[in-house]
């Protein structure tokens, strides 16, 4: 056992020296967390900017051009009471909105006064350009006020006929949002679990391919295998190198996220995003359970590649493995089953999601994730070690 551990540590140190010499691969590995965090910060700031722009639009006085305002003075008075500045417009309002001279306009038909007096329905036309996002807030507010006036007039007509308005509204829906501010903040951070898991799978792809397919291509693997060192020790030493590099990349990424959480103004969205360093440390522990599976799978796939370039191609396709469950949960955020915690990627995603939401993660969830990860990694590594002694794998014959 002592000889096995000594061999393992020797291989690990040797691979670390080789990794430190490969400056280009190191830069690419550690550039990935910087890029992912930059994407998260940029998307968050963009959402905050759009929210501020929307608030600025709705805080300004809303001006509504109305064609035929004299036909429905009651509606005009109602809109003015709600803070909307009603302006008279001519019959060319439709063309003016189409040409961009007006943002939007309300067209009241010429027979609206007569129909309103007789209790008939009136069809109003709200003309606007749906591609102009700056006006969406004002248009939504105008539409809501028209519907409010419509409901009020309808209730008054029922009362004038001795009918209770409750008859036409047998059910009233009241929204009660029980989600905390921290849970609402997860909508902004919905991409974080995916970015973190992709980092686990992508951080050391180049190093894993170089330590297996690359050495086969350079014929240096043969020299290593003719030594009396056990195949398991050789493989574990290389695998520990990839695992430790993945650990360092995750530490860098989570450190950058901690800085981002401290300085990104989530309060501008009315959200309380409170992720402590302890939460990020627990996230690191959860992600490392996935890292031992991901790196072991990288070695298994690259062992069957004929060259370094082939190994990178095969492992590039490996990215689709975590993408399938990640997109499934993104498209179905309410989907959950107990067996999710026994599935790699899904288990880690649930843990990371709960931690970012400020929820409590039971120790059983960690135990399940680590148990499955250790078993799968052991299977992958054992099978890979068995291939090291096969001439078809070593010599490509």
N, C-alpha and C positions, 0 to 999 in steps of 0.2 A: 504493500500500500504506500509506503514511504517513497519507493522508487516511482510509483505511478504518479504521486503528487508532485515529485520533483520534476519529472518529465513534463507534466502538465504546466507547471510554472515556468519552465524553461521555454516551452513553445509559446506560452502567453507573452512572456517578455520579448521574445524574438519577433512575434507579430506586432507588438506595440512599437518596437523600433522601426519596423517596416512601415507601419501606419503613420508614424510621425515624420518619416522621410517623404511620404506621399503628400506633399503640401496641397496639391490641387484637389485630391479627394477629401482631405480634411476641410478645406474651405467650402467645398460643395456640401459636405455633411452639416457643418455648423451654419451655413447660409440658409439652410432650409427652415430652422425655427425662426430666424429673423424675418424671412419672407412670409411665413404663415402668420406670425404675430402682426406684421405690418399690414397684411390683408385684413385681419380682424379689426385692427385699430382704424384703418381707412374706411372699412364698411360701417363701423360704429359711428365715426365722425360724420360720414355721409348721411346716415339716418338721422343723427342729431341736427345736422344742417337743414335737411328737408323738413324736419319737425319745426324748427325755428322759423323757417320760411313760411310754413303753413300757418303758424300762429301769427306771424306778422301780417299775413294776408287777411286772416279772419279778424284781427284786431282793428284793422282800418275800417272806416265807414263803407258799407256795401252800397254801391250805386246800381240801381236796376232801371233800365230803360223799358218803358211799358207802352205798347201800342194799343190805343183804345182804353186808356185808364179811366175815362169818364163813364165807361159802360159798367164798371164794377167799383164804385167809390168805396164800398164797404171793405173790399179786399185791399184797396190802396191804403185806406186808413189803418187796417190791421198790419200791413207791412211797415208802414211808417212808425207805428207804435213799437214795433220790434227793432227799430234802429236802421231800417233800410231806407235809403234815400231814393225815392221814386222820381224818375224823370220822364217826361213825355217824349215819345219818339214817333216819327212819321211811318208811313207804310213801307218805307224802304229799309226797315230794320233788319229784315232777313238778309238782304243783300249786304248791308253794312256789317253784320256779323260774319258773313261769308268772306268778305274782303278784309276783315280785321279791324275795321273802324270802330266797331263795338265789340266788347268782350262777350256779352250775352244780352238777350232781350226776352221780354214776355209779351206775347201777342194775344190780345183779348178779342174775340170775334165781335162783329158789329151788332149781332142780335143777342149779345150777352145780357143786356138790361131786361129785355122782354122775357128771355128764358129764366132769368133769376127771379123775376116777379111771379112767374107761373109755376115755379118749383121744378123746372126742367134742368137736366144736366148740361153743363157748359164745358166745352173742350178748350182748354188753354194750351198754348204752344210755348214752351220754354226753349228758345233757340240758343245754341252754344256750340263751341268747337271742342270736342272731347279730347283733342290732342294737346290742348293748352292746360297743362297741369297746374299752372299758377292760379287758375280760376276755379278749380274743383271745390275748394273749401267754401267759397262764396256761393257757388251754384247749389251745393248741397244744403247750405243754410236757407237759401231762398226756397228751394223745393220743400224743405221741412216746414217752413212757415206757411206755405200754401196748403200743405196737407193739414196742418193744425187748424187753419181757418176753415178748410173744407169740413173737418170733423165737427168744429164748433157750430157751423151753420146747419149741418145735418142734424145735430142734436136739438138745436132750437126749432127746426121744422117739425121734428117728432114731438117735442113738448107742446107746440102750438096745436097739434092734432090730438093731444091727450095721450100720447104714447111715450113710455119711458125709453130713453136712449139705451138703457141697459139691455133691452130686448134684442137689438141688433149687435150688441157686444156681449155675448154670454160669457166670454172668457177674457180676462185681462192678464197679461204677462208682465211680471216685474222682474227685471234682471238683478240678480244678486251675485256679484263676482266675489268668490271666496278666495281667489288667488292673491297671495301676498305680493308686495312690490318686488320681492326678490324673485318670485316665480314669473312675474310679468317680465322681469329683466332677462329671463332665459330666452325670450323671443329674439332679443338682440344677440345673445350668445349661443344661438342654436347651432352654429357651425363649429363651435369650439371642440366638442367631442370628436367630430370627424377629423379636424385638423390634427388633433393630438394623436389619434389612432393612425392616421396616415403617416405621421412622423415616425411612429414605432416601426411601421412596415418599410419605410423608405430610407431611413437614416443611414443604414450601413449596407445597403444593397451592393454598392461598389466594392467595399472591403470584403464582404462574404464571397462575391464572385471572384475576386482576385486571389483569395486564399485557397480556393478549390479549383475552379476551371482555369484561372490564370496560371496557377502553378502547374497544372497538367499541361497547359499549352507551352509553358517554358521548360518543361521536363524537370523541374526542380522537385516535383512531388515524388518522383521515383527515388531520388537520393534520400529523401526524408523517410521513405517507407522501408528502405533496406537496412535502416538502423534497427536495433532490438527494441526500440520504444513501442509500447502497445498502441494499436490503432485508436483505441478509445482515448488515451491520453493526448495523442496528437490532435484528434478532432476536438476534444473538450478545450484544449488550449486555444485553438483557433476560434471556437465558438465563444469562449469567455472574452476574447478580444472584441468580437462584434457586439456582445452583450454589454460590455463596459462602455464601448463607444456610444451605443444607443442610450445608455444611462446618462452619459454626459450631455448628449444632444437634448434629451428631455429636460435635464436640469437647466440648461440654457434657455429652452423654450418657456418653461414654467417661471423662471426668473423674469424673463421679459414680460410674461403675462402679468406677474405681480406688479411690475412697474406700470403696465398699461391700466390695470384696474385702479391704481392709485391716482392716475392723472387723466384718464378719459372721463369727461364730464357726463356720466350717465344720469345725473340729477336733472340735466336739461330735458330729458325725456320723462321726468317724473318717476324714474326707476331707482330702486335701491339695490345696487349690486355690491354685495359685501362678501368677498372671497378672501379669507385670511391665509397667511402663509402656511398655517397648519392644514387647511383644506387642500392647498396645492401639494403639500407633502403627502397627504393621503392619496391624492390623485396620482402622484408619482409611484406610490406603492402599487396601486391598481394597474397602472400602465406597464410596470415592470413584469407583472404576471403575463401580460400579452407579449412583451418583448422576448421572453424566453421561448415562446412558441414561434414568433415571427422569425427570429434569427435562426432557430433550428430548421424551420421550413426553407429559409434561404439557402442553407447548406445542402439540404436534401435536393432542392431543385437544381442548384448550380453543379452538383456532383454529376448530373447526367448531361450537362452541357459539354460540347466539344471544344469550345473556346470561351474566352472571357467575354467577347461580344455576344455570343449565344446566351451565356448565363445572364447577362444584363437584360437581354430581350425576354427571356423566360420569366425572370423575376419582375420585370415591368408588368407582365400580365398578371402576376401574383397580386398586384394592387387591387384587382377587381374582387378578390376574395373578401376584404373588409368592406368594399363599397356596396355590395349587395345588401347586407343587413343594415348598413348605415342609411342608405336611401330608403329602405323599407320603413325604418322607424321615423325618418324625417317626414315621409309622406303620410305615415299613420302614427302621429305622436301619442295617441291614446292607447296604441296597441301594447299590451303587456301580458305575459304569461310567466308562471313560475319557472318553466323550463328554459326561459331566456337566460337565467343565471347559470345554466350549465353549458352555454354555448360561448366559445371564445368570440371576442369582438362585441357581441351583444351584452355579455356580462360586464365587460369593462365600460361599455358605453352607458349602461344603466348606473353603474357606480359613479362615473364622472358626472353624469347628468344630475344625479341626486346631490352630489357634493356642490355643484355649481348653483343648484336651487336652494342650498342651505338646509337640505333635509338630512336626516340621520340615516347612515348606512350601517346595517347590521353586520356584525363580524362574520355571520354565516355567509353573507354575500362575498366577502373576501376569501373565506375558506373555500367556497365553491369555485370561484374564479382561479385561485391558485392551484387547487387540486387538479382541475381539468387541464390547466396549463402545464403543470409539472408532468402529468401522465403523457400528454401529447408530445411535449418536448423530448421526453425520454424515449418514446417510440421513434420519433423522427431521427434523433441522434444515434440510437442503436442501429437503425436500418442504414443510416449513412455510414457509420463506422464499418459495417459489414461490407459495404461496397468498396471500401478503400483497398481491400486485398484482392479484388477481382481484376484480372488482366483487361477485361473489356472496358472497365472504368478507368484504370490507370493508364493503359496504353492506347485505348480507343480502338481495340481490335475485336 
